[in-house]
């Protein structure tokens, strides 16, 4: 898909409003701060108080409770590796649940198709959790319900913003894939386990394809999506590239 790098888009092209940029800032903040403080701040502070001063930097994943010593011994993984798997399990679930909700609301096939792909992403991470004897934090949760407070806050805000319009819903999809790519890269960099790295690489490939799909739909609607999580050069390289083949995870 060809994508113009000219900041002055052709006549008729619309830019997403300030609410989308605010949402990107909120997402960055939620995934940087600790789970407890994030959950508290989400209910007591204005959005601007939660934003990061830098929005297009290398991804810094959110934090989860450090596993206990027994779990570390039994799994053979490091605390960072376990935390990464727990985080990515619920982040992939978030993507699935948001897409199902927005797909039901707007009736767009893209959400149905990508939600189906996210199901395979969920299964890939869940398989790793099972293999290493780690309890699945999303097992038994209702759709749209998460164990990790920061992900719960982010899910609720994404659904709210995506319910405003079709354009906003597609932008939410693009933002989710930005977050996913950044977090997968950071989590992969924090492990030397080849099995985990391989799964994360497959999930990232899928997320790049999803990002291309959402931005293609936005371009077709005359909407210019601006990245808030990935740096512009990385974003442009992804969306201007061809769809990638291979098994996601």
C-alpha positions in Angstrom: 0.0 0.0 0.0 1.5 3.3 -1.0 1.3 6.0 1.6 2.2 9.6 1.0 4.7 11.2 3.5 3.7 14.7 2.5 2.2 16.3 5.7 -0.2 18.3 3.5 -2.6 15.6 2.4 -4.7 16.0 -0.8 -7.8 18.1 -0.7 -10.6 16.4 1.1 -8.4 14.5 3.5 -9.4 14.7 7.1 -7.2 14.5 10.2 -8.3 12.7 13.3 -9.3 15.2 16.0 -7.5 15.9 19.3 -9.4 13.2 21.1 -7.5 10.5 19.1 -4.2 12.1 20.1 -5.3 12.4 23.7 -6.2 8.7 23.6 -2.8 7.9 22.3 -1.2 9.8 25.1 -3.4 8.1 27.6 -2.5 4.7 26.2 1.2 5.5 26.5 0.8 6.6 30.1 -1.3 3.5 31.0 1.4 1.2 29.7 4.3 3.0 31.4 3.0 3.4 34.9 2.4 0.6 37.4 -0.9 -1.2 37.5 -2.0 0.1 40.9 -1.2 3.7 40.5 -2.6 3.7 37.0 -6.0 2.3 38.2 -6.2 4.9 40.9 -5.2 7.8 38.7 -7.7 6.8 36.0 -10.6 7.6 38.3 -9.3 10.6 40.1 -7.2 12.7 37.6 -7.9 14.4 34.3 -6.5 12.7 31.2 -3.9 15.4 30.7 -2.4 14.6 34.1 -1.7 11.0 32.9 0.0 11.8 29.6 3.6 11.2 28.8 5.9 14.0 27.7 7.1 11.8 24.8 4.6 9.9 22.7 6.6 8.4 19.9 9.4 6.7 21.7 10.5 3.1 22.1 7.8 1.1 23.8 7.8 0.7 27.5 5.4 -2.1 28.6 3.1 -1.8 31.5 4.0 -3.5 34.8 2.3 -6.5 36.4 2.8 -8.0 39.9 6.1 -9.8 40.1 5.5 -13.6 40.3 6.4 -15.4 43.5 9.6 -17.4 44.0 7.9 -20.7 43.7 6.5 -19.9 40.3 9.9 -18.7 39.1 11.5 -21.9 40.2 8.8 -24.1 38.6 8.6 -22.3 35.3 12.3 -21.8 34.7 11.6 -18.3 33.4 12.7 -15.0 34.8 10.4 -12.6 36.5 10.5 -10.3 33.4 9.6 -13.2 31.1 6.6 -14.2 33.2 5.4 -10.7 33.5 5.8 -10.3 29.7 3.7 -13.3 29.0 1.0 -12.3 31.5 0.8 -8.8 30.0 0.7 -9.9 26.4 -2.0 -12.5 27.2 -4.3 -9.8 28.4 -3.2 -7.2 25.8 -4.1 -9.7 23.0 -7.4 -10.3 24.7 -8.0 -6.5 24.9 -7.5 -6.3 21.1 -10.0 -9.2 20.5 -12.7 -7.8 22.8 -12.5 -4.3 21.5 -12.7 -5.4 17.9 -15.7 -7.6 18.7 -17.5 -4.7 20.4 -16.7 -2.2 17.6 -17.5 -4.7 14.9 -21.0 -5.3 16.5 -21.5 -1.6 16.7 -20.4 -0.5 13.2 -20.9 -3.7 11.2 -17.5 -3.5 9.5 -16.0 -6.7 8.3 -12.5 -5.6 9.1 -13.2 -5.9 12.9 -14.6 -9.4 12.5 -11.7 -10.5 10.4 -9.0 -9.1 12.7 -10.8 -10.3 15.9 -10.6 -13.8 14.4 -6.9 -13.3 13.9 -6.5 -12.0 17.5 -8.0 -15.3 18.7 -5.0 -17.1 17.3 -2.7 -14.6 19.0 -4.5 -15.3 22.3 -4.1 -19.0 21.8 -0.4 -18.6 21.1 0.3 -16.8 24.3 -2.0 -19.1 26.3 -0.1 -22.1 25.0 3.1 -20.7 26.4 1.5 -20.0 29.7 0.3 -23.6 29.9 3.7 -25.0 28.8 5.5 -23.1 31.6 2.8 -23.8 34.3 1.7 -20.2 34.6 -2.0 -19.5 35.5 -3.9 -17.7 32.7 -4.9 -14.3 34.1 -7.8 -14.1 31.6 -9.2 -17.6 32.1 -12.9 -17.4 33.1 -13.1 -13.6 32.7 -16.2 -12.2 30.9 -15.6 -10.4 27.6 -14.2 -6.9 28.3 -13.1 -7.8 31.8 -9.4 -8.0 32.7 -7.3 -8.9 35.7 -4.7 -6.2 35.0 -6.2 -2.9 36.1 -4.2 -0.8 33.5 -5.5 -2.9 30.7 -9.1 -2.7 32.0 -8.9 1.1 32.0 -7.4 1.2 28.5 -10.1 -1.2 27.2 -12.9 0.9 28.6 -11.5 4.1 27.1 -10.8 2.5 23.7 -14.4 1.2 23.5 -15.8 4.6 24.5 -13.7 6.5 21.9 -14.3 3.9 19.2 -18.1 4.3 19.7 -18.0 7.9 18.5 -17.8 7.2 14.8 -16.5 4.8 12.2 -13.4 6.9 11.7 -12.7 6.9 15.4 -13.3 3.1 15.6 -10.7 2.5 12.8 -8.3 4.8 14.5 -8.7 2.8 17.8 -7.8 -0.3 15.8 -4.7 1.3 14.5 -3.7 2.5 17.9 -4.1 -1.0 19.4 -1.8 -2.4 16.8 0.8 0.3 17.5 0.7 -0.6 21.2 0.9 -4.3 20.4 3.9 -3.9 18.1 5.8 -1.7 20.6 5.1 -4.0 23.6 6.0 -7.2 21.6 9.3 -5.6 20.6 10.1 -4.6 24.2 9.1 -8.0 25.7 11.1 -9.8 23.1 14.2 -7.7 23.9 13.8 -8.7 27.6 14.2 -12.4 27.0 16.7 -14.9 25.5 14.1 -17.7 25.4 14.0 -18.7 21.7 10.5 -20.1 22.0 9.1 -16.9 23.5 10.9 -14.8 21.0 9.6 -16.9 18.1 6.0 -16.5 19.3 6.4 -12.7 19.8 7.8 -12.4 16.3 4.8 -14.1 14.8 2.4 -11.9 16.8 4.3 -8.8 15.8 4.1 -9.8 12.1 0.3 -10.2 12.5 0.1 -6.8 14.2 2.0 -5.1 11.4 -0.5 -6.6 8.9 -3.4 -5.4 11.1 -2.0 -1.9 11.3 -1.7 -1.9 7.5 -5.3 -3.0 7.2 -6.7 -0.3 9.5 -4.7 2.5 7.9 -5.7 1.4 4.5 -9.4 1.7 5.5 -8.7 5.1 7.0 -6.9 6.3 3.9 -9.8 5.1 1.8 -12.1 7.3 3.9 -9.9 10.3 3.5 -8.6 10.2 7.1 -4.9 10.7 7.8 -3.8 8.6 10.8 -0.9 9.9 12.8 1.1 7.5 15.0 1.3 8.2 18.7 3.1 5.1 19.9 5.6 4.2 17.2 8.1 6.7 15.8 7.0 8.1 12.4 9.8 6.4 10.5 9.0 3.0 11.9 5.3 3.6 11.3 5.7 4.7 7.7 8.0 1.7 7.0 5.3 -0.6 8.2 2.2 0.8 6.5 4.0 1.3 3.2 5.1 -2.3 3.2 3.4 -5.3 1.7 1.2 -7.6 3.7 3.4 -10.3 5.2 2.8 -14.0 5.0 3.4 -16.5 7.8 1.8 -18.0 10.8 0.9 -15.5 13.6 2.6 -17.0 16.6 
